[in-house]
Amino acid sequence: MTMAVIFTVAPARAEGFELTPVLGYRIGGEVDDEISGEKLELDEAATFGLIFGFPLDYQSVVEVEIEHQETSLQGGAVSSGQDLFDLGVTSIQAGGRYQSDHDKVKGFVAGGLGVSLFRPKGDLDGVQLDDEWAWVLSLGGGAIIPVSEKLAVRLEGRALGTFLLDSTGAFCAQGVCAVSIEGSGFLQAEFRVGLAISF
């Protein structure tokens, strides 16, 4: 009887791990350039990545994700809205997901904290621009829709805050910077879909 009570009240634990390839679309990311007085913006563009999930129980999941985007930094009115240079943005975040327990379609909230690497594909007077690092914080939610015992569709929307480590100059070459940012960060939104595979 005692053992039955223990097993009844003990929290159920989920086994294995999840692997979720995701495709998304990210918008926003506006900064003010002190050099030109323009508002610069990252072009909206597709993203792709992988989410590794480690369930603690049926509601709580630790997640680590890596995501990449190919975009460009777009100028304002002075540069006629033209792309200044292309950028590759790679983010790594660690965080978690908390989801409903009993529903077949599981609603969830999720968040993460990590770093982003901005790798410019351009130069300044023939000198390659330096990479930039930033902190990234994300928060969002969505739904997980089961397809089979081991497969589920993940639908999600997130808000992302990016905070540059160097809040004065950015994308520099030999001490001369292509952008002098007013403020230290910017906000973006992302919508993505994934196929969660449980092992």
C-alpha positions in Angstrom: 0.0 0.0 0.0 2.8 2.4 0.9 4.7 1.7 -2.3 1.5 2.3 -4.3 1.0 5.7 -2.7 4.7 6.7 -3.4 4.4 5.7 -7.1 1.1 7.6 -7.3 2.4 10.9 -5.9 5.9 10.7 -7.5 6.2 13.0 -10.5 6.1 11.2 -13.8 9.3 11.7 -15.8 9.6 11.8 -19.5 12.4 9.8 -21.1 14.7 10.3 -24.0 15.1 13.6 -25.9 13.6 15.6 -28.8 15.1 16.8 -32.0 13.2 19.5 -33.9 14.4 21.0 -37.2 12.7 24.4 -37.6 12.1 26.8 -40.5 11.1 30.4 -39.7 10.8 34.0 -40.8 12.2 36.9 -38.8 11.2 40.6 -39.1 12.3 43.8 -37.5 15.6 45.0 -36.1 16.0 48.7 -36.5 18.9 50.8 -35.2 19.9 54.5 -35.4 23.2 55.3 -37.1 24.9 58.2 -35.4 27.2 58.8 -38.4 24.6 59.3 -41.0 21.5 60.0 -38.8 19.7 57.2 -40.7 17.5 54.5 -39.3 19.1 51.2 -40.4 17.2 47.9 -40.5 18.0 44.2 -40.8 16.1 42.9 -43.8 13.3 40.4 -43.0 14.4 36.9 -44.0 14.0 33.2 -43.5 15.7 31.3 -40.7 16.5 27.7 -40.1 17.8 25.7 -37.2 17.7 22.8 -34.7 16.2 22.6 -31.2 17.4 19.9 -28.9 14.9 19.1 -26.1 15.5 17.3 -22.8 12.2 16.6 -21.0 12.3 16.8 -17.2 8.7 15.7 -16.9 5.6 15.9 -19.1 5.4 19.7 -18.7 8.9 21.0 -18.4 11.6 20.6 -21.2 15.1 22.0 -21.2 16.0 23.3 -24.7 19.2 24.2 -26.5 18.9 25.7 -30.0 21.0 26.9 -32.8 19.6 29.0 -35.6 20.9 30.8 -38.7 19.7 33.6 -40.9 21.1 35.1 -44.1 20.1 38.8 -44.2 21.4 42.2 -45.0 21.7 45.6 -43.3 19.5 48.0 -45.2 20.1 51.8 -45.3 17.6 54.6 -44.9 16.5 57.6 -47.0 20.1 58.8 -47.5 21.1 55.6 -49.1 17.7 55.1 -50.9 16.9 52.1 -48.8 19.7 50.0 -50.5 21.4 47.1 -48.8 24.7 48.2 -47.3 26.1 44.7 -46.9 25.0 41.1 -46.4 25.0 39.5 -43.0 25.1 35.9 -41.7 23.5 35.7 -38.2 24.0 32.6 -36.1 22.4 32.3 -32.6 22.8 29.8 -29.9 20.4 29.8 -26.9 19.7 27.7 -23.9 16.4 27.9 -22.1 13.2 25.9 -21.7 9.6 25.1 -22.5 6.6 24.7 -20.2 3.6 23.1 -21.7 0.1 21.9 -20.8 0.0 18.4 -19.5 -3.2 16.7 -20.4 -4.3 18.3 -23.7 -3.7 16.4 -26.9 -2.6 19.7 -28.6 -0.2 21.1 -26.1 0.0 24.9 -25.7 3.3 26.1 -24.4 5.5 29.1 -23.4 9.2 29.1 -24.1 12.2 31.3 -23.7 16.0 31.3 -24.0 19.2 33.3 -23.4 22.3 33.1 -25.5 24.6 34.8 -28.0 24.5 35.8 -31.6 27.3 36.1 -34.1 26.9 38.7 -36.8 29.3 38.0 -39.7 29.3 40.8 -42.3 30.0 39.9 -46.0 31.3 43.3 -46.9 34.4 45.5 -46.7 35.3 49.1 -45.9 37.8 50.5 -48.4 38.8 47.0 -49.3 39.3 45.8 -45.7 37.0 43.0 -44.5 34.5 44.2 -41.8 34.9 42.6 -38.3 32.4 40.2 -36.8 30.1 41.4 -34.0 28.9 39.5 -30.9 25.6 40.2 -29.1 23.5 38.8 -26.3 20.1 37.5 -27.4 17.0 37.0 -25.2 13.8 35.4 -26.6 10.3 34.8 -25.2 7.3 33.3 -27.0 4.7 30.6 -27.2 2.9 28.3 -29.5 1.4 24.8 -29.8 2.7 21.2 -30.3 0.3 19.1 -32.4 0.9 15.3 -32.3 1.1 13.5 -35.6 2.1 10.1 -34.2 3.6 8.7 -31.1 7.1 10.0 -32.0 6.3 12.9 -34.3 4.6 16.3 -33.7 4.3 19.6 -35.5 5.6 22.6 -33.5 4.1 26.1 -34.3 5.7 29.0 -32.5 6.0 32.8 -32.4 8.8 34.6 -30.5 10.0 38.1 -29.7 13.8 38.5 -29.6 15.8 41.2 -28.0 19.4 41.6 -29.2 22.0 43.6 -27.2 25.3 44.4 -28.8 28.4 43.9 -26.7 30.0 47.0 -28.3 27.3 49.8 -28.2 29.4 52.4 -29.9 30.9 51.2 -33.2 29.8 48.1 -35.2 31.2 46.3 -38.2 34.6 48.0 -38.1 37.7 47.6 -40.2 41.1 48.7 -38.9 39.5 51.0 -36.3 37.0 52.6 -38.8 33.4 51.6 -38.3 30.7 51.2 -40.9 28.0 51.9 -38.4 27.9 53.9 -35.1 24.9 52.7 -33.2 22.8 54.9 -31.0 21.6 52.7 -28.2 22.7 49.1 -27.5 20.1 46.8 -29.0 17.0 46.2 -31.1 13.8 44.0 -31.1 12.7 41.4 -33.7 9.8 39.0 -34.1 10.0 35.5 -35.5 7.4 32.9 -36.6 8.5 29.3 -37.2 7.3 25.8 -37.7 9.2 22.6 -36.9 8.8 18.8 -36.8 9.5 17.4 -33.3 11.0 13.9 -33.3 11.0 12.1 -30.0 13.7 9.4 -29.2 
